[in-house]
Structures are given as structure tokens and as C-alpha cells.
Amino acid sequence: MDIKTTAAPFEEHLSKWRENEKTALELQRLVGELRFDRSIEIVLFRRDIYDSRPSQIINDHLFAKNYVKKPITAQMSLAITEAIAKLDLAPSKIDIGKLATEWLSLDQSESPSLEDFVADQLKDFVGQAAKDAQNVSPKDVVVYGFGRIGRLAVRILTEMMGRGEQLRLRAIVLRPRKGGDLVAELNKRASLLRKDSVHGKLRGTVQVLHEENQLIINSCKVQIIYAAQPEDIDYREYGINEALIIDSTGAWKDREGLSRHLRPGVDRVLFTAPAKGIKNVVYGINQSDLDLSSEEDKVVCAASCTTNAIAPVLKVLNDNFGIEKGHMETIHAYTSSQNLLDNYHKKERRGRGAATNMVITSSGASSALKEVLPALTGKITGSSVRVPIPDGSVAIMTLNLDKAISLEELNQAMRQASLHGDLFEQIQYSTSKEFVSADVIGAQACSVYDAPASKISADGKTITIYVWYDNEYGYTRQVLRLAKYVSQVRRYHYY
């Protein structure tokens, strides 16, 4: 055996890997400069670059195979980002994965240079006129409640803070505990924020200021406010003005209750669950139904995690093929509304131990579609089974279509929707035949379409599809997309 010949491929791969890591580090450095010096956020197919390890950035480039047949390399991403840095761009969010995909789709023998291509694609974002037209004022945010969704909202808000030109987390509101030790409670709250059994450690730091009753979370100095009722708070006392309240408590579920938040210093209220008497909104689909200048739409809700998961996929299918009728069954992680062990519960079956049973329950997602997707009113039925996992759910939908299609046509429609158009942020396309519920944890999209699992009948008119969703993190991302929209702080974006 020739030892030198055998060792050569290993050394070649190691050398190539080191070069890729250097490229990833240079890409990360440039992304950081754009983020902090010019408020230009660079992502790769929704995935963060700034706060990732070089090896993760390399791995994220492999993810591109879900969208294009040609490889997207870290070197190409760096070249695109360098071209972006040369432009006089207004603050914006740009997906270089989308730019690379568009570039690779061109006939390379006739295409312009990469720099010219990038300049042409982003021409509407360039120059002083574009900067002047984008009149974005920072919005104060108060997170009311500090449970599963509240803590994730705090995590994401502090991670996306940047230069503080969009959403600014200013306060967290907690209900006081009778006879509680506020020092000990604040320490416990900080600990829950730092470490999470499902979502891992916070990417950053948490410091506790007991005398000021504040938490310093990365760049945000956040006031902790204890209040039994919304009426107990005047937010102006804390320097908070025209704020958006994100209510994740579930204590009030109608317009009358949620409107109690409209106190001095508060401008809008966003509820993180379905509510009665106010508009249910799935961002990416029906946010344009809101009249942001009206008093009525000062209070809105982000619908449910399941509605956010199924609505984007159903819209794509209905727009492309038409849906005659169907049924949705969601296999859903258990939630804190269930009992850990068998005990009394006012709802049927939910009194049985969540960690030891599959529990049949109702789902309001199908009925909520009449508001989010009126064209599907009365066409979709739904139910749910809660299962013994803490997070990560899947919606299984069997649908009768208006016309016969092939499995290839079905998957191509979903692939296109995940790459182009209004639902790019909402739909992720998965080609993995090994995808399981744990793999959806941390997904920024609210719908992960499982292409290999899709089934179609012999006549091509009945399909069964599987849509995974992180019912905590993916949903919270949707909540904050809607928060940006109602706060009118969304910048130019290319994705």
C-alpha cells in the first residue's frame, strides 16, 4: 500500500475544510460590520450568520440542496456579501441564499457580473431617496407574562436587537406572588431565561440588578414590573412610551379583557393565542386585513401555533390546485395547560397525565381558517392528539383537490413557495427522509413541509401531507413578525 497516496485525500480534505472555515469567518466578520455599522442584516435561507459557528455556516450552505441543484458555497456567499457592502443600501434584511439561487438560475454564459447582478437586484434599496422613504421609528415592547412563549419572545427580541432601530424590549410584567421573596424570584426568573430544557442555553448573558429590579439581557436593560392587573401600571413612569404589549398570559381572551392593557404609555396589544372579538392574524397571509390607523385594530392576536403551521401550506395548495375538502389531525406536544400527573381538569381527557398518555382533544385551528383563509370556510375539519413530548408537533392533512396532480407537481409547488413569494419566511421545505419531531426544534419557519412523506392517490386528486412545526419557537417567530408589522418597523427586505 502506498501510504502517501492513501494519506493525500485526507490532507486535501483537511486543507479544504480549513479554507472553508477561514471563508466562513471572513463572511461572519463582514456580516457583523454590516449589521452594526449600517443596520443591514444578512441571512442564509432565513438562518442566522452573525451568531453562528463557522462549522454551522458551512453546514447551512449544504441546506441549499433543498432549493437548488447547484451547490452554494461559502465562497459564493462571501462574494455576494462583498458586493452588497459596496452598495449604498438603506437599512434592510437580505437573504443571500435567495440571491445565490437567482444568480445560479441564470445562463452563466450570458449573465452580468456577480456585482452587477447584486446591484440590479437591490437597486430599489440604494441611495438617499430609499433611506428617506423608509421612515422607521423604534418601538418600545413590553412582554406581559414570562411563560414558555414570553421567555422565547424575550430571547428572540434581545438577539435581534442590533442597533435598536426596530423593536426594543423595555419591560417584562409579572404577577406578584403572595408573600414572595422578590430577590429570590428575580434570580429564578433569570435562571429560567438562561437555560431551557427544550431550547438550550440563551445565546448571551443575563445579569440581575436587584436594587433596580432589572435584568440586563445582552444589550437590553429590561425593567421587571410586578402588577396584579393591567390597570396597576403607568408605563410612562419607566420611560416607556407608545409601547406594544405582547400578552402571553392567556388571562384575557377577548377584546374587553385585552383592551385593559391600553394604559398610559401603551399604543397596541398583541395576544399570543386565538381570541374572541378581535382579528386573528397569520403573518404572511392576512396581515393586510388590518387597518393600523383604526382604534379597532389596536388589539390583535397571532392566532394559534397550529393555525400558523397549516394556513401557509393550505394557501399554497388552494391557490395552485384548489381544495374541495379535507381533514387535519395534529399530533401535538403536551402543554402546561395539561396535568403532569392524573388530576382534576375541567376539560375532557386533559386531566390524565401528559407525560404518560396520548390525549385526544379538540383543535380550533380548522375553524380559525375562516378568518385567515375565507376561501376554505367549512372545507377543513380538525382534531388533535396531545403526545408525551415537550415540544415539536406535526399536522397531518388529507385533502381532496379540485384537479388531479402528480406528486412532483405537489412538491414543486411547495418548494417554490419556500423560496419565492410572500410565504418564504413561513414555509421550509425538507427533503430529509430521517426528519423527526426533535429536528423541528428551533425552526424559524412556522411550517416545515416534509416532501418525502407526502402521499397521493392513484387518481391524483387526494393527497396526504405532513407539516412539522415548533409550536413554541417557530410560533414565537411568527408573533414577532406580526409585532414588527403592526409596529411599522419592518425594513426593506430581499427574500
N, C-alpha and C positions, 0 to 999 in steps of 0.2 A: 504493500500500500504506500502510495506517495503521500506522506504526512503533510508536506507543504501544499499540495493540491487540495487535500481534504480541508485544511485549515483556511484556505483562501476565501471560500464563500462566507464562513463565519466572520472573518475580519472585514470583508466587504460590507456585510450587513451591519456590523457594529459601527463602521465608519459612516455609512449612510444614515444610521439612526442618530449619531452624534450631530451630523449636519442638519437633520430634520429638527432636532431639539434646539440647535442654535437658531434656525429659522423661526421656530415657534416662539422662542424668547424674544427675538427681534420684532416679530409680529405683535407680541404682547406689549413690548415697550412702546411701540408706535400707537397701538390701540389705547394705552394708558394716557399718552400725550394728547391724543385727540379727545379723549373723554374729559380730562381735567382742564386742558387749556382752551378747548373750543366747543365743548358740550356736544361732541359728535360721538355717538355710541355705535360701536361696531360689533355685530354678532354673526355667527355662522349657523345658518338654519336654526334660528332662534336661540342657539346655545351661546352662553357667555364665553368670551375670550379673555377679558381683562382679569378675571379672578380664577383662572384655571391653571392647572399644572401643564407644563409643556407636553408631557405624555398624553394628557387628556385632550389637548388641542389637536395632536396628531390623530388620536382615536376619533375625534369628532369629524375629521376630514374623511375617514373611512365611512362615516354615516352617509356621506353624499351618494353612495351607491344606491340608496333608496330612491333617488331622484333622477340621476343621470348615469348613462352607461360609461362615460369617460371619467377618469379619476380627477378629482380636485385635490391638488397638492397644497401643502403649507407654503411652498414657494409661490404658487399662483395667488394664494390669499394675500401674501405679503406684497406682491407686485400690485394687486388691486388696491390694497390699503395705502401703499405709497402713492398711487395715482390719486386716491381720494385726498390725501394730505396736501397735494399740490393745488387743490381747488379752494376757492374762497367760499366755503359752504356755510350756510346758516346752521344753527343747532339742529341736529337730525339723528335719526336712528337708521342705520343702513345694514342690510344683511348681505355680506359679501358672498355667501353661498348662492344667493339668488343672482348676484352679478356674475359670478363664475359660471353658473348654469346658462345664463343668457349668452355669455361670451362663447361658451363651448358649443352652443347650438348653431352658431354662425358658420358659414363656409369660410374656413380659415384662409383659403387662397384669395378670397376677395374682401375679407373683413378689414376694418380700420385697425390701427394700432390699439393695444390694450388701453393706453392712456386716453386716446381719443374716444374709444368706446365708453369708458367710465365717465368722461366729461359729458358726453352726449346723454347718457342715461340719467345723470344727476343735474342736468342743466337748469331744471326748474328750482333747484335748491341754492343756486350760485348767485353771489353778488349782494350788494347792499339792499337792493329792492326786495329780494327774498327775505333778508333779515328783518327789514322794516315791516313786511307784510305778516310776519309771524309774531303776533303780539301776545306773548305768553307771560303771565304773571304767576309767580309761585303760589301754591295753595297750601294753607295750613291743614293738617289732618289730625283728627283725634280718633284713636281706636277705643271704642266703648265695649269693654269685655275682653278678657285675656285667656280664653279657652283655646281650643285647637285652631280655629280659623283666626282668632285675634292674634295669637302668637306668631302664626305664619305670616300674617299681614305685616306685623312689626318687623319680622326678619327681612321680608322682601323689600319693604319700604326703606329700611336702612341700607340694604345692599344696593338699591337703585338710586340712592341719594345724589351721587355725583356732586355737582356744584350747587345743588339745592335750588334748581331753577324750575322744578315741576312740583312734585308732591313733597311736602315737608312734614314729617312726623313730629308733632309738638307735645302730645299728651296721650296717656293711657288712663282710662277711667275704670276703677274697681269698686265693687260694693264693699263697704266696711263690714268686718266680721265682729260680732258682739264680743267684747272683752278680748279682742285680738291684740297681739303684740305686733305693732306696725313695723318695728325694726326686723323682727324675725320674718314677718310676712314678705317684706320687700326683698329680703335675702332669698326666700324661697321662690318668689316670682322671677328674680334674676336667674336663679339656678334652672328653672323650667325653660327659660329663654335660651340659656347657654347650651343645654343638652336636651335632645328629644329622642325618645326610644325608636321612633319611626324615621325621622328626618335627619338624625345625626346632630353633630355639633354646629352651633352657629358659626358662620364664616366671619369671624371678627371678635370684638371684645365687648364685654359688659362690665361697667363699673357702677357701684352703688354709692349714692350721696345721701346718707340718712338724714342729715340736718335739713337739706333742701327738699327731701322726698323726691329725688330724681334718679333716673337711670341714664348713664351715658352709654349709648349703643353705637359703636363705631363713631361716625361723625355727628350723631344726633344727641342732643341733650333733651331728654324727654321727661316732662312733668308727670308724676303719678298723682292722680286726683281720686280721693275717696268720696263717693257720693251714693246715697241710698236711692235717689231719684234724679232724673234729668233736671228738674226744677231747682235742685240744690246748687247748681253750678252757674257762675258767671265767668265764662272763659276769658273775658277781657281782663280779668284780674291777673291772668297768667300771660298776658301779652299776645293772646290768640284772637285773631280776627277773621271774620268771613270764612270760617273753617268748614271742612267736610267732616261729618261724623260717620264713621264706619261702625255700625252696630252689629256685633256678632253674638249678642247675648241670647237672642230668641225670647226675651222677656216681653216684648211688644211685637205683635204680628199683624197690625192693621194701621191704617192711616192715622187714626186718632192717637194710638199709643206712640207710634214712631215720630209723630209731629211734636211730641213733648220735647224732643231734642232741639227744636228750633228756638234756641235760647240766645241771649246776647252773646255775640262772638261767633255764632253758627250761621252758616249760609245754606247748607244742604245736608241731607241724610241719605246714606246708602246702607240698606239692610242686606245681610248675607244669607238670606233664605227666602222662600216664597212668602208673599204677604197678601192680605186681602185689601182691596180698595186702592191699591197703587200699582203702577206698571211693573210687570215682570220683564226684565231685560236680559237677553243673552248677547253679550257684546260680540260684534261681528255680524249679527243678524238684524236685530230690530232696535238698536240704539237710536237710529234716526227718527223713530216714532216719538222721541222725547222732545218737548219744547222747553229748552233750557231757560227761556225768558219767562216762563209761566210759574205761578205760585204752586200749581198742582204738581209739577214735576220737580219741586224742591225735595221731595221724598220719593225715592225709587228703590227697587230691590233687584238683586242679581240672580233671581230665580234659584233653582236648586242645582246641586252638583250634577245630578243625573240629567236634568234638562239641558244644562250646558254641555254635557257629553254627547247626547243624542241629537240635539237640534242641528248642529252644523252638518253632520253626516246626512241626516234626513233632508236637509235643504238641498244638498248637492244631488242626492238621488232623485228628489222630486223635480228639481229644475232640469235634470238631464233625461230622466226616464218616465217620470210621473209615478206616483204611488196611489194605488187603488185602496189598499187597506193593509193593516199589519198588526203585529203584537210585539211588545218589548218586554223582556224579562231581565231585570238587573240582578246580578249576583254581587251583593254589596257588602263591604266591610261593616263590622258592627260599629256602633256609635255610642257616645256617652249617655244617650237617652235610654239605652237598654240597661238591664241589670247585669252586674258581673256574675252574681250567683242568683239562683231562683229566689224570687221575692215578689211581692205585690206590684203590679203595674196596671195603670188604667187602660192601657191598650192591649188588645188580644195578642197572645203568644209572647209579647215582648218581656213578660215577667220571667221567662226562663233564661237561664244563664247564657250570656252572649258568647262566652269563651268555650262553651261545650255543646252548642246546638246550632243547627241551621234553622232559621226562623222565618217563616212566611209572613210577609207584611204587605201593606199597600204601597203604591208609588203614585205620587201626584204628578210625575213628570209628563205622562201622556196627556193628562187634562190641561197641563200648563201650556202645551203646544198650541192650543187655540189662540193664545195671545201672542206667542213668539212666532209661530208659523200658521197663520189663519187658514191657509190653503189645506192644511192637514186636520182641521177641526173634525172630530168624530171618526177619523180614519184609523187612529192608533190606540190600541188598548195597552195596558201595562200593569205589571205587578213586580214584586221584589222578594228576594230571599236574602236575609242577613246571614253572613257566614263568619266563622271564628278566625278572622284575621283583622288586624287593627286599621289597615288602610290598603287601598288598591281594589278597584271594582271593575266589573265588565258588564256591558249591556249587550244582550243577545237579541237581535231583531230579525224576525221573519216577516218579509214584506212581499206583497203581490204588486207587481208593477203594471203599468198601463201597456207596455210593449215588451216584446221579447228581446233579450240582450245576451251577450256572451260574458263569460267570467272575465275575459280580457278587457271588454268594454267597461265592466263594472270597476275593475281595479284601476284602469286608466283614468276614469273619471275622478276617483278618489286621489290618485297620485297627482293629477293636475291641480285639484283643489288644494292639496297640501303645499303646492309650490307656487301657484299663481292665484291672484284674486283676493277677495275680501275675507276669506277664511283661512289664509295662510297661517295666522297665529293660532288658530283654533284646532286645526287638523294636522296630526302627524301620521305619516304613512310608514308602516312597519312591514318589512319583508322577512323578518325572523321567524323560523319555524320552531324556535325554542322559547318564545315570549311567554312569560307567566306574570302573575299579578305583582310580584316583587319588582319586576322590571319597569313598571309604570310609575313607581315612586319617584317623585321629583320631576316628572314630565311637565314642561311648561305649557304644552298644548292641553286643552281640556278633552280632546278626543284623539285616541290613538287607534287608527284603523288597522286591523290585523288582516293583511291581504291573504296569507296562506290559509287562514281559517275559513275564508268565505266559501259559501256553497251556492249552487244554482241548480234549479230543477231542469229536467230534460227539455221542457218547452221554453225555458229561458225567461219565464215570467214570475217565478218565485225565487227569492234569494234569502239566504240566512247569513248575517254578518255579525262580527264580534267587534265591539268598540271598547277598548280599555280606557280607564280614567283614574287619575289620582284624585279621589273625592275630597282630599284636603288641599294639597299643594296646587294641583292643576286648577282646581276651582278657585282658590285664592288668587291665582294669577289672573283669572277672568274678572274677579271682583276689582282688582286694581287696574285692569284695562278700562273697565267701566268707570272707575274713580277718576282716571285721567280724563276720560271723555266728558263726564259731567262737570269736572273742574276746569275744562277747556285749557288743559296744559299739554295736550298732545302736540308733538313737534312734527316736522316733516319726516316722512319715513319711506324707505325703499325696501319692500319685502313682499 
